[in-house]
Amino acid sequence: MLSKLFHEINKKNIKSVNILSIISALTLKLKEEFCFVSIEYIHTCGTLGLFFNAILDGNKLFIKTHLPGKNYRNNLLKEIKIYKILYKDLLYINHIDLNICDHDYSFLIMDYLKPLKDNLKPDEMKLIIKDYSNKLKDVLKDENLVKNIYTFDLILREAKNALKELSKEKLINSYIEDRCYEYISILKYDPLEDATICHGDLSNKNIMLKDDSIIVIDWEDMFLGTKDYDFCFWLTFFNQRKYYNEVMFLQYEVDKLKCIAYMIVIVILKCYLSYKNCSYLTNLVKMDDRLYEIINL
């Protein structure tokens, strides 16, 4: 979430990208290893990266790189590390570095994955989160990685700033603002006690398949967070509103007060992101109404 938000705030400073130069340089590099190389740029795939489909010696693969800039590159390098920890026995994963037009680019090359045919249910999503959280526990011991990723206290700070600005712009009313602050204030972050590697952007579209194995993709928004954050993030998507009911928190074994607070933080940041990129102008649900719904769960 924060990576996308900071991108939206600073995107005017991003240097132009020459897709043809990237494809040309990447093709030359890959031809050192493969006889047949075909690369196709995917125009609509994500916010922070550049995406390509590739055929390498008859095998369909997926290639991801990043926008120019150190932070964008670091995001991808962290993502590559996560893939190797989680899926080294399931996926073909390769990493190459190239200097193109005086910019350093890293490339993730991996198996082409298929989307799920059906959206996952809450119990299924909880099992997926539990699985990758357990596998990523050792990442917390990687000091170089941990010191270069966002933490939950930064998310809390940005949520408070976003709430203040949304109120100032009259996009939420004073009652909603006050109630949101009440919930945000109950959230505390202790890195020694709470530290968990969170995906940060867990949606149904980021769950893919390799044969019969579940693969969680798009880790560029990963951060050092807290238990249940990813599940609460998943709950904030409109497709999951059908699961909202009086026994939801008990049924899915999450702390009700904290879960509502997490969801408020997440929706505030989503609202702020939509405000910064102006997509809120076409939203079907007003910010006030969306936050009110969560406050009253």
Phi, psi and chi 1 to 4 in degrees:
 res  aa     phi    psi   chi1   chi2   chi3   chi4
   1 MET       -  -49.1  175.8   73.5   77.1      -
   2 LEU   -66.1  -37.7  -72.0 -174.3      -      -
   3 SER   -59.5  -43.3  -64.8      -      -      -
   4 LYS   -67.9  -38.5  -69.7 -180.0  175.0   63.3
   5 LEU   -66.4  -47.2 -179.6   58.3      -      -
   6 PHE   -65.4  -32.7  -66.9  153.0      -      -
   7 HIS   -62.5  -44.7  162.0   78.1      -      -
   8 GLU   -64.4  -37.8 -164.1   61.5   40.7      -
   9 ILE   -69.4  -36.2  -66.4  171.3      -      -
  10 ASN  -108.1    9.7  -61.1  -51.0      -      -
  11 LYS   -65.4  -20.1   66.1 -178.7 -179.3 -179.1
  12 LYS   -65.5  -20.9  -68.9 -179.0 -180.0  179.2
  13 ASN   -91.8   -2.3  -60.2  -37.9      -      -
  14 ILE   -74.1  131.4  -61.1  173.0      -      -
  15 LYS   -75.9  153.7  -63.3 -179.9 -180.0  178.3
  16 SER   -64.1  151.9   61.0      -      -      -
  17 VAL  -113.0  129.5  176.4      -      -      -
  18 ASN  -100.9   96.1 -170.3  -39.1      -      -
  19 ILE   -61.5  -39.9  -63.6  -63.5      -      -
  20 LEU   -63.8  -38.3  -68.1  178.7      -      -
  21 SER   -67.1  -38.4  -66.3      -      -      -
  22 ILE   -64.3  -47.1  -69.9  175.1      -      -
  23 ILE   -62.4  -41.5  -69.2  176.8      -      -
  24 SER   -63.3  -48.9  176.9      -      -      -
  25 ALA   -66.1  -39.7      -      -      -      -
  26 LEU   -67.6  -39.7 -177.1   57.6      -      -
  27 THR   -62.1  -45.3  -60.9      -      -      -
  28 LEU   -60.3  -42.2  -74.4  174.4      -      -
  29 LYS   -65.0  -44.3  179.3   63.5  177.5  176.8
  30 LEU   -69.0  -27.5  -69.3  172.9      -      -
  31 LYS   -69.9  -11.0  -77.8 -174.2  174.2  179.7
  32 GLU   -70.6  -22.7  -64.8  176.7    6.1      -
  33 GLU  -115.1  -31.3 -179.5  178.7   -8.6      -
  34 PHE  -116.8  146.5  -59.6   93.7      -      -
  35 CYS   -78.7  -41.1  -64.1      -      -      -
  36 PHE  -116.0  125.3  177.3   82.3      -      -
  37 VAL  -133.3  122.4  176.2      -      -      -
  38 SER  -132.7  125.1  174.4      -      -      -
  39 ILE  -125.4  132.7  -60.3  174.0      -      -
  40 GLU  -127.1  125.5  175.8 -171.2   16.5      -
  41 TYR   -72.9  134.9  174.7   56.3      -      -
  42 ILE   -97.6  115.8  -53.1  173.3      -      -
  43 HIS   -73.9  -35.8  -68.0  -89.6      -      -
  44 THR  -124.8  101.6   55.1      -      -      -
  45 CYS  -144.2  -36.5 -164.8      -      -      -
  46 GLY  -165.3  180.0      -      -      -      -
  47 THR   -94.7  -44.8  -55.5      -      -      -
  48 LEU   -98.6  -12.1  -58.1 -179.3      -      -
  49 GLY  -121.3  179.4      -      -      -      -
  50 LEU  -119.3  134.8  -55.7  169.9      -      -
  51 PHE  -128.1  142.9  -53.6   87.8      -      -
  52 PHE  -140.4  144.2  -54.1   84.1      -      -
  53 ASN   -95.8  144.2  -74.4  -30.7      -      -
  54 ALA  -139.7  145.8      -      -      -      -
  55 ILE  -113.1  116.1  -55.1  -65.2      -      -
  56 LEU  -120.3  108.2  -54.1 -179.4      -      -
  57 ASP    51.0   44.2  -72.7   -8.5      -      -
  58 GLY    87.5   -7.1      -      -      -      -
  59 ASN  -100.0  130.1  -63.3  -46.7      -      -
  60 LYS   -83.1  124.1 -171.3  172.0 -176.1  179.3
  61 LEU  -129.3  167.5  -61.7  170.9      -      -
  62 PHE  -118.3  135.7  174.1   78.9      -      -
  63 ILE  -124.9  134.3  -60.5  176.6      -      -
  64 LYS  -129.2  133.4  178.9  177.7 -179.6  178.6
  65 THR  -129.2 -159.0 -171.9      -      -      -
  66 HIS  -137.9  168.4   49.7   82.3      -      -
  67 LEU   -71.6  158.1  -61.3  172.1      -      -
  68 PRO   -61.0  137.1  -21.0   32.7      -      -
  69 GLY   132.6  147.1      -      -      -      -
  70 LYS   -62.4  -44.1 -176.6  178.0  178.3 -179.5
  71 ASN   -63.7  -40.8  -71.6  -22.6      -      -
  72 TYR   -64.6  -40.0  -66.6  105.1      -      -
  73 ARG   -66.4  -43.1 -172.0 -177.0 -175.3 -157.5
  74 ASN   -60.2  -37.7  -74.9  -20.7      -      -
  75 ASN   -58.1  -44.6  -81.0  -16.2      -      -
  76 LEU   -70.3  -38.7 -176.9   61.6      -      -
  77 LEU   -63.0  -38.6  -68.4  174.3      -      -
  78 LYS   -65.8  -39.5  -71.0  179.1  -74.5 -171.9
  79 GLU   -63.8  -42.2 -175.0  173.0    6.1      -
  80 ILE   -60.2  -41.9  -67.9  170.6      -      -
  81 LYS   -62.0  -41.0 -178.6  170.9  -73.8 -169.6
  82 ILE   -64.0  -44.8  -64.3  -61.3      -      -
  83 TYR   -58.1  -42.0  -79.3  130.5      -      -
  84 LYS   -66.8  -34.1  -72.2 -178.8  176.0  178.7
  85 ILE   -71.2  -44.2  -66.8  170.6      -      -
  86 LEU   -80.8  -36.0  -68.0  176.7      -      -
  87 TYR  -131.5   21.0  -52.3  120.7      -      -
  88 LYS   -60.2  -26.6   62.2 -178.8  179.5 -179.1
  89 ASP   -92.8   -5.2  -63.1  -34.0      -      -
  90 LEU  -111.4  -29.7  -67.6  172.8      -      -
  91 LEU  -122.9  151.6  -61.6  177.7      -      -
  92 TYR   -78.6  120.8  169.3   78.1      -      -
  93 ILE  -132.0  123.9  -58.3  170.0      -      -
  94 ASN  -132.6  155.3 -163.6    4.0      -      -
  95 HIS  -139.4  124.6  162.6 -145.8      -      -
  96 ILE  -130.9  154.9   61.5  175.2      -      -
  97 ASP  -120.6  138.7  -62.4  -46.2      -      -
  98 LEU  -141.5  148.2  -66.7  172.4      -      -
  99 ASN  -101.5  118.8 -175.5  -83.6      -      -
 100 ILE  -129.8  122.0  -55.9  169.9      -      -
 101 CYS    53.3   42.4  -60.3      -      -      -
 102 ASP    67.8   18.9  -65.2  -35.4      -      -
 103 HIS  -121.1  139.1  -65.9  -64.9      -      -
 104 ASP   -85.8  125.7  -69.1  -36.3      -      -
 105 TYR  -120.7  139.5  -72.2   91.4      -      -
 106 SER  -108.9  147.8  -68.1      -      -      -
 107 PHE  -127.2  132.8  -66.2   84.3      -      -
 108 LEU   -99.1  124.9  163.0   66.3      -      -
 109 ILE  -118.3  125.0  -55.2  172.8      -      -
 110 MET  -148.6  169.5   61.8 -172.5  -69.6      -
 111 ASP   -56.4  146.6  -73.7  -39.8      -      -
 112 TYR   -73.6  130.5 -177.5   83.8      -      -
 113 LEU  -110.9  156.0  -56.2  173.9      -      -
 114 LYS  -106.1  142.9  -64.5 -179.1  179.3 -179.9
 115 PRO   -72.5  156.9   25.7  -33.2      -      -
 116 LEU   -66.5  144.3  -67.8  173.8      -      -
 117 LYS   -75.7  -35.7  -68.1 -177.7  179.6  179.5
 118 ASP  -124.8  145.0  -59.8  -51.8      -      -
 119 ASN   -66.6  147.7  -72.0  -24.8      -      -
 120 LEU   -77.2  154.6  -67.2  164.1      -      -
 121 LYS   -92.7  163.3  -62.8  177.3 -179.2  177.9
 122 PRO   -54.2  -45.0  -28.4   35.9      -      -
 123 ASP   -63.0  -38.3  -71.4  -22.3      -      -
 124 GLU   -66.5  -41.3  -64.9  171.3  -43.5      -
 125 MET   -66.0  -38.5 -174.2   57.4   73.0      -
 126 LYS   -61.7  -38.7  -72.4 -144.7   72.3  178.6
 127 LEU   -67.1  -38.8  -72.5  174.7      -      -
 128 ILE   -63.8  -44.9  -70.3  170.6      -      -
 129 ILE   -63.0  -44.0  -64.8  169.0      -      -
 130 LYS   -60.1  -41.0 -177.7  178.8  179.0 -179.7
 131 ASP   -64.2  -51.7 -180.0   62.0      -      -
 132 TYR   -73.1  -28.7   69.4   62.6      -      -
 133 SER   -64.1  -41.7  -64.2      -      -      -
 134 ASN   -65.5  -40.8  -73.3  -24.8      -      -
 135 LYS   -69.6  -23.6  -68.9  177.5 -179.9  176.3
 136 LEU   -97.5    5.8  -67.0  175.2      -      -
 137 LYS   -59.3  -37.9  -77.4 -178.2  178.3  178.9
 138 ASP   -68.8  -19.8  -74.7  -15.4      -      -
 139 VAL   -61.5  -28.2  172.6      -      -      -
 140 LEU   -63.1  -19.4  -60.2  173.0      -      -
 141 LYS   -86.5   -9.3  -58.3  174.0 -174.6  176.2
 142 ASP   -84.2   94.5 -173.2  -23.8      -      -
 143 GLU   -62.0  -37.1  -66.3 -177.7    4.4      -
 144 ASN   -64.7  -37.0  -71.5  -32.0      -      -
 145 LEU   -74.7  -47.9  178.4   63.6      -      -
 146 VAL   -61.4  -38.7  169.2      -      -      -
 147 LYS   -72.7  -11.9   73.4  179.2 -178.8 -179.2
 148 ASN  -109.0   12.9  -72.5  -46.8      -      -
 149 ILE  -119.0  156.2   64.4  176.5      -      -
 150 TYR   -65.7  158.0  -61.4  129.1      -      -
 151 THR  -122.7  163.5   56.6      -      -      -
 152 PHE   -64.4  -31.0 -175.1   62.8      -      -
 153 ASP   -64.4  -30.6   53.0   -7.7      -      -
 154 LEU   -69.1  -38.3  179.5   58.7      -      -
 155 ILE   -61.1  -44.0  -74.2  179.2      -      -
 156 LEU   -60.9  -43.3  -70.1  178.1      -      -
 157 ARG   -62.8  -44.7 -171.2 -178.6   76.0 -169.6
 158 GLU   -67.4  -33.6  -68.6  -60.2  -39.1      -
 159 ALA   -65.2  -41.9      -      -      -      -
 160 LYS   -63.7  -42.6  -68.8  175.3 -177.4  177.2
 161 ASN   -64.1  -41.3  -68.0  -22.3      -      -
 162 ALA   -64.8  -42.3      -      -      -      -
 163 LEU   -60.0  -42.2 -175.7   59.9      -      -
 164 LYS   -63.2  -42.7 -173.3 -179.0  -62.1 -176.6
 165 GLU   -71.7  -38.7 -172.9  165.8  -11.3      -
 166 LEU   -63.0  -37.0  -68.4  173.9      -      -
 167 SER   -67.5  -42.7  175.7      -      -      -
 168 LYS   -60.4  -36.5  180.0 -178.6  176.6 -178.4
 169 GLU   -85.2    6.7  -64.7  -63.1  -36.6      -
 170 LYS    63.6   28.0  -51.4  -63.3 -176.6 -175.9
 171 LEU   -90.6  -16.3  -68.2  169.7      -      -
 172 ILE  -136.9  151.3   58.4  172.8      -      -
 173 ASN   -88.4  171.2   62.2   49.7      -      -
 174 SER   -66.3  -33.7   58.3      -      -      -
 175 TYR   -64.1  -47.9  169.8   76.9      -      -
 176 ILE   -61.8  -42.5  -65.2  -65.4      -      -
 177 GLU   -59.1  -47.3 -179.7 -174.5   11.5      -
 178 ASP   -63.8  -43.9  -69.3  -17.2      -      -
 179 ARG   -64.8  -38.8  -67.9  -60.3  -50.9  -82.6
 180 CYS   -63.6  -42.8  -73.0      -      -      -
 181 TYR   -61.9  -37.4  -90.5  122.0      -      -
 182 GLU   -59.1  -44.9  -72.1  175.5   14.4      -
 183 TYR   -71.3  -44.4  -85.7  101.6      -      -
 184 ILE   -59.1  -35.4  -65.8  175.2      -      -
 185 SER   -66.7  -18.9   66.4      -      -      -
 186 ILE   -82.3  -11.8   73.7  170.0      -      -
 187 LEU   -88.4  124.2  -64.7  174.7      -      -
 188 LYS  -123.8  152.5  -52.1  -65.3 -179.4 -175.3
 189 TYR  -126.6  118.7  177.1   65.2      -      -
 190 ASP  -114.7  105.3 -177.6  -13.2      -      -
 191 PRO   -59.6  -26.0   19.3  -30.7      -      -
 192 LEU   -77.2  -29.0  -63.8  177.5      -      -
 193 GLU  -103.2  -36.3 -176.5  176.1  -29.1      -
 194 ASP   -99.5  -13.6  -59.2  -36.8      -      -
 195 ALA   -53.2  121.3      -      -      -      -
 196 THR  -142.7  138.9  -58.7      -      -      -
 197 ILE   -75.7  116.3  -62.9  -64.6      -      -
 198 CYS  -106.1  146.0  -66.6      -      -      -
 199 HIS   -67.1  -46.5 -179.2  -82.5      -      -
 200 GLY    91.8  -13.8      -      -      -      -
 201 ASP  -151.0   49.9 -170.3   16.7      -      -
 202 LEU   -81.3  104.4 -165.8   62.5      -      -
 203 SER  -127.4  167.9   63.5      -      -      -
 204 ASN   -60.7  -33.4  -71.7  -40.8      -      -
 205 LYS   -70.8  -15.3   70.2  177.3 -177.1  178.3
 206 ASN   -96.7   14.7  -75.6  -27.2      -      -
 207 ILE  -112.4  118.7  -49.5  -66.0      -      -
 208 MET  -123.8  176.7  -53.1  -72.1  -81.7      -
 209 LEU  -125.4  137.6  -79.7  176.5      -      -
 210 LYS  -121.1  105.9  169.7   61.9  175.9  175.6
 211 ASP    57.5 -114.9  -61.0  -35.8      -      -
 212 ASP  -107.3    9.8  -66.9  -34.9      -      -
 213 SER   -97.6  137.0  -62.8      -      -      -
 214 ILE   -77.4  131.4  -67.8  -73.8      -      -
 215 ILE  -125.3  123.9  -53.1  -66.5      -      -
 216 VAL   -93.4  122.3 -178.2      -      -      -
 217 ILE  -110.0  177.1   65.4  165.9      -      -
 218 ASP    64.3   65.1 -161.9    8.4      -      -
 219 TRP   -94.4   16.5  -72.9   85.8      -      -
 220 GLU   -70.0  -15.9   57.1 -163.0    8.5      -
 221 ASP  -100.8   14.1 -101.5  -34.9      -      -
 222 MET   -58.3  148.9   63.2  173.1  -74.8      -
 223 PHE  -155.3  169.0   71.4   98.7      -      -
 224 LEU   -88.5  103.5 -160.7   58.7      -      -
 225 GLY  -127.6 -142.6      -      -      -      -
 226 THR  -131.2  157.9   62.4      -      -      -
 227 LYS   -56.5  138.9  179.4  178.5  176.5  -69.1
 228 ASP    80.0   -6.8  -68.9  -30.1      -      -
 229 TYR   -61.4  -47.7  179.1   93.3      -      -
 230 ASP   -62.1  -40.2  -82.5  -14.9      -      -
 231 PHE   -64.3  -42.2 -178.1   66.9      -      -
 232 CYS   -65.1  -36.9  -65.7      -      -      -
 233 PHE   -60.8  -46.9 -168.7   98.9      -      -
 234 TRP   -59.4  -37.5  179.7   79.8      -      -
 235 LEU   -65.9  -22.2  -78.3  174.7      -      -
 236 THR   -76.8  -11.5   62.2      -      -      -
 237 PHE   -75.0  147.0  -74.4   91.7      -      -
 238 PHE   -57.0  -36.3  -88.7   27.5      -      -
 239 ASN   -61.2  -22.5  -75.3  -16.1      -      -
 240 GLN   -93.4   -3.5  -84.0   63.3  -94.6      -
 241 ARG   -62.9  -23.6  -67.2  168.3   78.8 -165.3
 242 LYS   -65.1  -16.3   59.6 -170.3  174.1 -173.2
 243 TYR   -90.3   -4.7  -61.0  116.5      -      -
 244 TYR   -72.1  121.9  -65.6    1.2      -      -
 245 ASN  -160.3  177.8   57.9   59.9      -      -
 246 GLU   -66.0  -27.0  -66.8  179.8   -3.8      -
 247 VAL  -105.7    9.8  -62.4      -      -      -
 248 MET   -55.4  -48.0  176.0  178.3   73.1      -
 249 PHE   -68.2  -40.8  -56.6  102.0      -      -
 250 LEU   -66.7  -42.1 -178.8   62.3      -      -
 251 GLN   -62.2  -39.0 -177.1  177.8   -1.9      -
 252 TYR  -101.4   11.0  -55.9  128.1      -      -
 253 GLU    55.0   51.9  -61.2  179.4  -21.8      -
 254 VAL  -126.1  150.0  -67.7      -      -      -
 255 ASP   -68.4  119.2 -178.2  -71.0      -      -
 256 LYS   -58.9  -50.0  179.0  177.8  179.7  178.1
 257 LEU   -61.7  -47.1 -160.3   60.0      -      -
 258 LYS   -66.6  -39.8  -78.8 -171.2  175.7 -178.9
 259 CYS   -62.8  -43.9 -170.4      -      -      -
 260 ILE   -61.8  -41.2  -68.0  175.7      -      -
 261 ALA   -63.6  -44.5      -      -      -      -
 262 TYR   -58.7  -46.2  -71.8  140.9      -      -
 263 MET   -63.4  -36.5  -69.2  175.1   71.5      -
 264 ILE   -65.1  -45.9  -73.7  171.8      -      -
 265 VAL   -56.7  -46.5  165.2      -      -      -
 266 ILE   -66.0  -44.8  -67.4  159.3      -      -
 267 VAL   -68.1  -35.5  170.8      -      -      -
 268 ILE   -59.5  -46.6  -73.5  169.4      -      -
 269 LEU   -66.8  -36.7  -70.4  173.8      -      -
 270 LYS   -64.1  -42.6  -75.0 -174.7  175.0 -176.5
 271 CYS   -62.8  -42.2  -70.8      -      -      -
 272 TYR   -65.8  -39.6 -172.0   61.0      -      -
 273 LEU   -62.5  -42.2 -178.3   59.1      -      -
 274 SER   -67.2  -30.8   72.4      -      -      -
 275 TYR   -68.0  -43.2  162.1   66.9      -      -
 276 LYS   -68.0  -34.1  -61.9  -57.6  -71.4 -174.1
 277 ASN   -99.3    5.2   63.4   24.8      -      -
 278 CYS    68.7    9.5  -65.2      -      -      -
 279 SER   -70.9  -18.0   63.2      -      -      -
 280 TYR   -61.9  -21.4   77.3   99.8      -      -
 281 LEU   -64.8  -21.6  -63.7  170.8      -      -
 282 THR  -111.1    6.8   58.2      -      -      -
 283 ASN   -64.1  141.5  -74.4   -9.4      -      -
 284 LEU   -78.9  -25.3  -63.0  176.7      -      -
 285 VAL  -118.2  130.5  179.1      -      -      -
 286 LYS   -68.0  153.3  -67.1 -178.9  179.0  179.7
 287 MET   -57.7  -44.4  -64.6 -178.7 -171.0      -
 288 ASP   -55.6  -47.8  -89.8  -12.7      -      -
 289 ASP   -66.1  -39.2  -66.3  -22.1      -      -
 290 ARG   -66.2  -44.4 -174.9   71.3 -179.6  104.4
 291 LEU   -69.0  -37.5  -73.8  164.0      -      -
 292 TYR   -61.4  -39.5 -175.3   80.6      -      -
 293 GLU   -59.0  -43.1  176.7 -175.1   40.2      -
 294 ILE   -73.7  -41.5  -65.8  172.2      -      -
 295 ILE   -55.3  -35.2  -71.6  168.7      -      -
 296 ASN   -99.0   18.1  -72.8  -79.3      -      -
 297 LEU   -62.7      -  -78.6  173.5      -      -
